[in-house]
Amino acid sequence: MRLSVVRHGETDWNKEHRMMGQLDIGLNANGIAQATAVAARLAGEHYDVIVSSDLQRAVDTARAIANEHRDAVFVMDPHFRERNIGIFQGLTRTQTAAEYPELIKAVQEDPWNAKIPQAETRMEMAARVREGLQDLRRQYGGKSVLLVTHGGVFQRLTEYLNEIGCACELDRKFANTCVFVLDCSGDIPVIVEDCDASHLDGAQTADSGHFQI
């Protein structure tokens, strides 16, 4: 399987550095332009399947790409949603630090297991994403798959790849509509293209590096 992964286009909440989590925020005008740009960049590629998170910002980005690939099967898969961060959703990092200092301290001390009220833990999200990746390999082995998803999923994917022997930078940036390509034909995936957003041609993106809780 060849797996291409694209982050969704920009939203107003990206511009405000506000945590969306699983709140269903759509693309802004710049995000729509970014989705159009990445669709044009990928128009010459072949995809058998286009898989999208079922959150609107990802779906709208994926639909723009799918318009250039009419023969590809289009699937929405909740495995690849952003993390549900409960009571932090809708807040900026500054607001969470001011309103929930003890909870932020607990998250910093145990980021994988600390429980934010009404949220899934980072560990729970990682298990969800890995299950989705395993499903993709089972269903689409030997095919070319495009996945449109979120910054948090990029982070879980990076961690997973390092664990199975495919070395990649843990602190690299995941700009809106960046393109990440993996050759998954062997036991250990090989990075073909690493989080490139050159199709934006120097255009500003408010969120050039997704931050996580």
N, C-alpha and C positions, 0 to 999 in steps of 0.2 A: 504494500500500500504506500502511495505517496500522499502525505498529509500536509496541506497548506492551511495555516491558521492566520486569521485576520482579526484584529481588534475592531470593535465598532467605531463609528465616527463620533465626532464631538457632540456633547450636549451642553445646555446652559449650566448644568450642575458641574460638569467638568471645569468650565470656566470659573466657577465660583469655588472650586476645590471642595465641593460638598459631596458627602458619601451617599451614593445611590443605593448600593446593595441590590436588593431585588425590587425596589420601587421602579415602576415602569415609566421611565423618563425617555421621551423621544429625542431624535436628533434636532440640533438647531440648524440654522442656515449654513453655517460653516461645516457642520457635520454632514449635511446633505452633499455639499460640494466635495468633501473628502471622500464620501462613498462613491460619488460619480468618478472621481479621480482614480480610486483604487480599482473600480470596475473597468475603466479604460485601460489601466495597466495590465489587468489580468485577462483582458478580452481574448488574447491570442493563446491562452492556456486551455488545456482540456480538463474538464472535471466530469466524472461520472455522477457524483453526488455532491450536493451543497447542503451542509448541515448548519443550522443556526440555533443558538440559544433562543428560547421563546420570549425573551424580553424585547420590547419594541425597538430599542436602539440597535440591537443586533439584527433583528429581523429586517429593518429598513435598510441596513447596510448590506445584508445578504441578498435582499431582493434586487438592489441596484446591480450587484455582481451577476445574479441569476438572469437578469435581462440580457446579458451578453452570452449566456450559456443555456439556451432554450431546451436543449436535449438533456440537461442534467436533472436528476431527481432532486427535489427540494424537500428537506426534512427539518422540522423543529424538534429540538431535544432538550428537555429541562435539565439533563445532567450538566449542561454547559452554561447554566445561569451563573451570574455573579453570586458571591456569598451573601446570604441573608445575615445582616449585622444588627438586626433587632432594633433596639432603642437608639442606636447610633445613626440609623438611616435618616438622611435629611440634614444631618449636622456637619459642620466643618470640623477639622481636627482641633482647631482652637476652641470651638464650642464644647467638644467632648472633653477636652482637658479641663475646662473651667467647670463644667456641670457634673462630671463623673471622675474626679481625680483618683479615687480609690480603685475604681473599676479599671481605669487606664493603667494604674500600677500593677494590678493583677494580670492584665493582658501582657504587659511588658515582661513580667516575671515568668509567665507560662503561656506564650502566644498560641501554642497548639491546642491547649485544653481549657484555657480560661473561658468561662461561660458568660457571655453578654446576654442579659435578659431578652427573651423572644428571638434569639439568634441561633444559628448553627455555629459550632466551633470550627476553627481552621482545620482540625483533624477530620471532622465530619464532612466538610467541603472537599478535602483532598480525597477521601474515600469515594465520594460521589463522582468527582471528575475522573478518577482512575477507572471506575466502573464504566463510565461513558467511553473512555478511550479503548478499554478492552472490548466493549461492544462494537466499536468502529472497526477494530482489527478483525473481529469474528465475522462481521457482516460484509465488509468491503475489502477483504484481502485481495491484493492484486489490482485494485482500482485506484483512481485518483480522486481524492476527497478534499473538499474545501470546508473548513470549519470557521464560522464567524462567532466570536465570543467576547470575553471581557478581560480586563487587566488582571483580576484575581485568578482567573482560570489560567492565564499565561504564567502566573507565578507558581501555581500548583503543577502545571506541566513542566516548568523548568526544574522544580524540585524532583519530580518523578524521573525525568530524564537523567539527572545526575545520579540518582539512586541506582538506575539500571545500567550505568556506565557510559552514557552519552554526555560528555562534559560540556556545560555551557554556563555562562556567567549568571550567578544568582541575582546580581544587582543591576542587570542591564535594563534599558528603558523599553517601555511598551507604548509607543506613541499611538494616538488614535489612527486607525486603519493601517498600522504597520503589518508587514507580511513576513511570516515565519514558515519555512518549508522544511519538512522532514522526509527523508527516504526511510520508510519503515519496512523495507523488504527483507532485511536481515534480523537477527535476534536483537541487536542493539541499533536503534535509529541513528541516522547520520544527518547532521544539519546541512542543508543545501543553501539556505538563505536565512539570515538571522535578524529578524525584527527590523526590516528595512522600510522606511517611509519616504524614499526618494521621489515617489510619484506626487508628493505634495509640493515638490519643486520650491522648497524654501518657505512655503506658506506657514503662517503661524498656527500652531495647535496649542490650545491652552493647557492640555494635559499630556506632556511629553514623557511622563514617567509615573504611572499609576502608583499611589501609595496604599499601603494595607494596614489594617488593624491586627 
